Amino acid sequence: MTSLGQLPLDSDTASSLLPETMMLAGLIAIVLIPNLGDAKFRIPLTSVRVPVLLGGSRFDLTNDPRMPNRISNITFLLAFLSSLVLISESPREVGGVLMADGFSRVFSTMFLAALLLVSVATTYRIPAKTNAQIPDDSDSEAAIDRKISVLIDNRRQVDFYILLIMVGLGMSMMTMATNLFMMIVCIELASLSTYVLVAFHKESPAGGEAGAKYFIVGSVASAIGIYGMSLLYLWSGSLDLDVLKESWQAMDGVDPFAAFGIGMMLVAFGFKVSAAPFHLAAPDAYSGAASPISGLLATASKAMGFVALFRVLVIITVPEGAEALWMVALGIFSVVTMTWGNLAALTSENPKRMLAYSSVAHAGYMLAAIAVVGSGISSTEESVVILTAVTFHLAVLVLFKLGAFLVISHLETEGKGHSIEHLHGLGNRDPMIAGSMFLFVLSLAGVPPLSGFLSKLLMINGIVSTSASTGSSDTSGIATWAESVDPLFWLATAIVLNSALSLFYYLRIGLVMFFEEPASSKPLKAAPSLRMAIFACAILTLLCGVGPVSEWLLDLVNGAIDSFMHQ
Amino acid sequence: MIDPSWIAGLGVILFGVGLIGVFTRNNAIVVLMCIEVMLNAANLNFVAGTMHYGDVDGWVFTSIAIAIAAAEVAIGLAIFLSLYSTQETISLDDATTLRN
């Protein structure tokens, strides 16, 4: 009984789990602090009253409806910074099921950055009013409704940020899991919280419907994944990734238990990365949820699926120098995913659905890169290059995909954002926001010198340099070379063609923002912290494309992936 | 003593029933029940594995999987309730405000 050890609580462990500890503390603080009050406890049979500080009439300072947002901002900021610092720490195993190393810290930093941006940006999404009043008899019915909805919004602040911190806790534990069961439990912690976040605006018909659809598809996928995991347990007797890897390498031929087990786990993770044909709930969920939450699903939740794919596909099932079982299937799925996503985005009139489909297409690009790693023709060095490109793409996606959703969120503050017409003339109304949005869509399309271009270039470069050398070096013409080259080369071609296709709908957003007349020329509502988050995304999108910041980030990711592949 | 392979075999049948139900039923609550059946199929596999390998990992997995299933039901029913209160249906095909 070695796989499920106990958690040793010494100071070294505590320091290597610092971001998670901080989120746990934040969770406790966010529950306790708004409830602090002047309640006293009378010791029985005496008249001595001891203040217990919980309950009674609340203190004005701590009962401020903006308090939960502040606590969550601080929690995520501290957790993000400590996770960033911990990237360069030496690997440490915790309790036999967690491994805190550079790889997991790169991803948890990425998740926490996304959550920090979401937390800062949602200040104005669910407005907190300090001057809320209780309705009285003299009010008209409309006034009573308005006052009650303000009170409900205030009451809900805590719920929202508790769920957000839960997502962070689940995601960052998940990156460290070296046991499949631990991994699934952490993924469930994160996804159960996201189901509620998607359905958070339960008064609107869209909220409940989006939540219900996302919940059904998500829990079917995870039930299939857990069943697949139980098959793996029947097959090998352990769910530890290292044990499974050894069993896989010792396997003679293909054991049906193992093959079905891995295949079913791929369904669960395929849903998380929103790969076709499991992406069908994604557009509904993204368009029904609040935009920052959609952005979270499109970036952090997707990256979580890719961590799981890395662990399961690349660690367990990649044989030395031979083709992996799933390679052909994954290659085909990736092409279907990117093409389907882009074609559906072309015909979409709702910018949130458009971004959702574009996120499906991006999942396709990254799956194509992973298929190449499984082909067996890439050396370990080439695999490192390709996986670095995928991870770098996931990291910069947090900036420009989330940024684009945050711009939509800015429109949502005035009740718009669900139709492309609401973007009309944004260039006149608010040039800075429109400029940032234009930057985000260009980066999504992969236009140099933005970060989206660099990551896509690295990915295509990795695929081409792995596969092009398999073509015949016969100089008799391009046709013989094209016939002899490994089919993987065409994956790179598919990515390039799809990027060209995607330019149409990305540029359409830019076009309507600057060349169409707005319905009203009123400036956007003031939302300083949302604007701050958008501008931070825009500036970092630029900086991560060229220059020292991009090199620093690339080195960081490369080091993490290098140690991941050589462990 | 029942052979573990019979337990795992029952698991396969339950999983099949759940999967067919998920794809053919329209009522969200029935779909939720089918998901629970699928999770229980996985639990049976874990129990069978524990019997076969003689270690307790499978029991730990089973008990935690039951906890996950319980959390899922609680969240699922709450979401369906909010769907019902706004659209007066819990049929997944009838709720189509997001399509356009």
Boltz contact constraints between the chains, C-beta under 6 A:
constraints:
  - contact:
      token1: [A, 1]
      token2: [B, 55]
      max_distance: 6.0
  - contact:
      token1: [A, 3]
      token2: [B, 57]
      max_distance: 6.0
  - contact:
      token1: [A, 4]
      token2: [B, 57]
      max_distance: 6.0
  - contact:
      token1: [A, 4]
      token2: [B, 60]
      max_distance: 6.0
  - contact:
      token1: [A, 181]
      token2: [B, 61]
      max_distance: 6.0
  - contact:
      token1: [A, 188]
      token2: [B, 68]
      max_distance: 6.0
  - contact:
      token1: [A, 192]
      token2: [B, 71]
      max_distance: 6.0
  - contact:
      token1: [A, 192]
      token2: [B, 75]
      max_distance: 6.0
  - contact:
      token1: [A, 195]
      token2: [B, 75]
      max_distance: 6.0
  - contact:
      token1: [A, 199]
      token2: [B, 79]
      max_distance: 6.0
  - contact:
      token1: [A, 202]
      token2: [B, 82]
      max_distance: 6.0
  - contact:
      token1: [A, 205]
      token2: [B, 86]
      max_distance: 6.0
  - contact:
      token1: [A, 205]
      token2: [B, 87]
      max_distance: 6.0
  - contact:
      token1: [A, 205]
      token2: [B, 97]
      max_distance: 6.0
  - contact:
      token1: [A, 206]
      token2: [B, 97]
      max_distance: 6.0
  - contact:
      token1: [A, 206]
      token2: [B, 98]
      max_distance: 6.0
  - contact:
      token1: [A, 208]
      token2: [B, 82]
      max_distance: 6.0
  - contact:
      token1: [A, 208]
      token2: [B, 83]
      max_distance: 6.0
  - contact:
      token1: [A, 208]
      token2: [B, 86]
      max_distance: 6.0
  - contact:
      token1: [A, 209]
      token2: [B, 83]
      max_distance: 6.0
  - contact:
      token1: [A, 209]
      token2: [B, 95]
      max_distance: 6.0
  - contact:
      token1: [A, 209]
      token2: [B, 97]
      max_distance: 6.0
  - contact:
      token1: [A, 209]
      token2: [B, 98]
      max_distance: 6.0
  - contact:
      token1: [A, 211]
      token2: [B, 79]
      max_distance: 6.0
  - contact:
      token1: [A, 212]
      token2: [B, 79]
      max_distance: 6.0
  - contact:
      token1: [A, 212]
      token2: [B, 80]
      max_distance: 6.0
  - contact:
      token1: [A, 212]
      token2: [B, 83]
      max_distance: 6.0
  - contact:
      token1: [A, 215]
      token2: [B, 76]
      max_distance: 6.0
  - contact:
      token1: [A, 215]
      token2: [B, 79]
      max_distance: 6.0
  - contact:
      token1: [A, 216]
      token2: [B, 31]
      max_distance: 6.0
  - contact:
      token1: [A, 219]
      token2: [B, 35]
      max_distance: 6.0
  - contact:
      token1: [A, 219]
      token2: [B, 72]
      max_distance: 6.0
  - contact:
      token1: [A, 220]
      token2: [B, 22]
      max_distance: 6.0
  - contact:
      token1: [A, 220]
      token2: [B, 35]
      max_distance: 6.0
  - contact:
      token1: [A, 223]
      token2: [B, 35]
      max_distance: 6.0
  - contact:
      token1: [A, 223]
      token2: [B, 38]
      max_distance: 6.0
  - contact:
      token1: [A, 223]
      token2: [B, 39]
      max_distance: 6.0
  - contact:
      token1: [A, 226]
      token2: [B, 42]
      max_distance: 6.0
  - contact:
      token1: [A, 227]
      token2: [B, 15]
      max_distance: 6.0
  - contact:
      token1: [A, 227]
      token2: [B, 41]
      max_distance: 6.0
  - contact:
      token1: [A, 227]
      token2: [B, 42]
      max_distance: 6.0
  - contact:
      token1: [A, 230]
      token2: [B, 42]
      max_distance: 6.0
  - contact:
      token1: [A, 230]
      token2: [B, 45]
      max_distance: 6.0
  - contact:
      token1: [A, 230]
      token2: [B, 46]
      max_distance: 6.0
  - contact:
      token1: [A, 233]
      token2: [B, 49]
      max_distance: 6.0
  - contact:
      token1: [A, 234]
      token2: [B, 45]
      max_distance: 6.0
  - contact:
      token1: [A, 234]
      token2: [B, 49]
      max_distance: 6.0
  - contact:
      token1: [A, 237]
      token2: [B, 53]
      max_distance: 6.0
  - contact:
      token1: [A, 284]
      token2: [B, 98]
      max_distance: 6.0
  - contact:
      token1: [A, 287]
      token2: [B, 98]
      max_distance: 6.0
  - contact:
      token1: [A, 288]
      token2: [B, 98]
      max_distance: 6.0
